[in-house]
């Protein structure tokens, strides 16, 4: 479990394909502090640390992860948002994030607001019921608040600190990002759907 508050950025150093899996070596300020079997969020995707070598760590993504996230598009040199799992005795500064990406979205508009930035995204319409005005979303692992929501688009406002300390500054129009919708909202929607099915039976 994570909070959507990015701790550091890592750089993809090497990628190897093994069957349908891809293995990544990431260089980061956190790598030397990691332990094997530890969970680490990479652009919002929870991956297990398999090896640590000084300032490098290795993780592997299976086919399911590659199909639902942007990991299949990673190349050496890409910057990746990193967050270690939350501690139960710590503050929840963002929102509850599982590291289980639901879908990808595409950047449609980037606007410089003279001191802040606004990014607009298009996402799959089947998830429209999970995105609400002023609600929380995890975008490349970053906890953000959405506005200007419709059935397939939303916008987020980015303060200078977030812009400078995450990979959002590298985004361009049409780039993919990983989305994880609000956990509580998903449970509420599931409960409502089951209740409706039981009433209809």
N, C-alpha and C positions, 0 to 999 in steps of 0.2 A: 504494500500500500504506500502511496506517495501523496504529496500535497500540491504538486504543480509549481513549486518554487525551485527554479533551476539553480544548482550549486556551481556548475562550471560547464565549460564547453570542451569537447574533445575533438580530435581530428582523426578521420579515417586514414590509416596508414597502409593497410593491406586487406585485400578481399580474396577469399578462395571459395570456389564452388565445389561442393562434395555431394554428388547426386542432385537431389532437389533442395539441399540446404546451402546456405552461404555462411561462411565464417569470417568475422571481422576482427582485425586488430585495431584498437583505438588508443591513441596517445592522449593523455589528459593529466591535469593536476591531481585528480582523485585516484588515478590508477594505482599508485604505489601504496595507497591506504586500503585498497580493496582486498577481499579474501575470496578464495575459490568457493563457489556455491552461493555467493552473495547475489541478491537481486539488485539490479541497477536499471533505472529508466533511461532509455536512449531515444530521444525525440518522442517521448511518451510511450515507448514500447518497453515493457518489463522483460529484460533478458538476464540470463544467469551467467555470472562470471566463471569462465572455465580455466583460464590461466592468467597469471600476473607476472610480468617481467619488467621490474623497475617502473618506468612511467608509461607502460603499455599494458593493456588487458585484452583478453580475447572473449568474444561471445559468438553464439551461433543462432541464426534464425531459420526456422523450418518453413516449409512451403506455405502453410496456413498463414504464418506471420508475413511472409513476403508478398502474398496475394492481397492482404488486407491493409498493408502499410506502405510507406515510401521506402522501406529498406532495400527493395529490389532496384531502386534507382541510385543508391549510394555509389560514390566513386571516391578513390583516394584523394584526400585533400578537403573533402566535405567536412563542415563543422557540425557537430552533433550536441544537442542539449542533454545534459546529464543531471540526474538527481538520485541520491541514495534513498533507500526506503525510510519511511518516517519512523520516529521513536515514539512509543506510547506516552512517554512523559514530556513530550515536546509540544509546542504550540502548533495548531493547525492554521498556518498563515494563508494558505490558498483554499483548496477544497479537497474532498476525498477523491483520489485518483487511483485506479487499480493498475494502470499500465497495460490495460487490455484495449487496444485501439478498435473502434467500431467501424471506421471508414476513413477515407481520405477526402479532402476538399481541395479546390483549386483557387489560387489567388486570382481575383478579378480586378481589383482596384487597389492601388497604394497611393495615399495622399499625405503629403507633408503639411502639417498644420502649424508650422512655425513654432516648434517647441515640443510637439508630439506628432504621432503618426496615426493614421487610420488605415486598417487593412480590411478589405471586404473579400468574402469567400463564397464560392458556390459549393454546395454539398448535396448528396443524394436525397431526393424528396421523400424517400421512405422513412427518413429519420426526422421529418419536420415536427412530429409530435414531441420530440425530445429536446427541442431548442426553443427557449422562451425568452422574451424580452427581459433584459437585466439578469438573466440566468448565467450559471457558470458553465464553462467548457474547458477541456484540456486541448490545447493546440500545440503540436510538437512538444508535448509535455509541460506546457506553460499554463497555469491557471489564469483564465481571462474571463471577463464579463462581456456578454454579447449585447448588441442593440441593433436597431433597424432590421429586425428579424422578419423574414417572410418564409414561404414554404421551401425555398431552396437557397436562400442567401442570408448572410449575417455580416455584421461589421464589429471589429474590436478596436479600441483605442489603446495606444501603446505609449507609455511614459518613457522619457530618455533612458532611465536606468535599465529597464527591460530591453529596450532597443539595443543598448550597448553591450548587455551581458547575456544575450541569447543569440540564436542564429536568425532571428527575424530580419535583421539588417541585410542579410544575404538573399532574402526572398525577392523574387521577381514575378510579374504577372504570368499566370499559367503554371507556376510551380505548385507541386503537391505538398500538402501538410497532413499530419496525422491528427485525427479527431477522436476524442473519447468523450461521450456525452455524460451528463451528470448521473452518478450512480444512484442517488436517491430517486431521481426522476424515472430512471429505468425500472426500478422496483415498483414504484407507484403505477407506472403504465402497465407492467406485467400483471399486477394485482387486478387492475381495472379490466384488462382483457380477459382474465380468467373468470372474473365475476360476470362479465357480459356473456361469456360462453355458457356458463352454468345457468344463467337466466334464460338463454335461448334454447337450451336443451329440453 
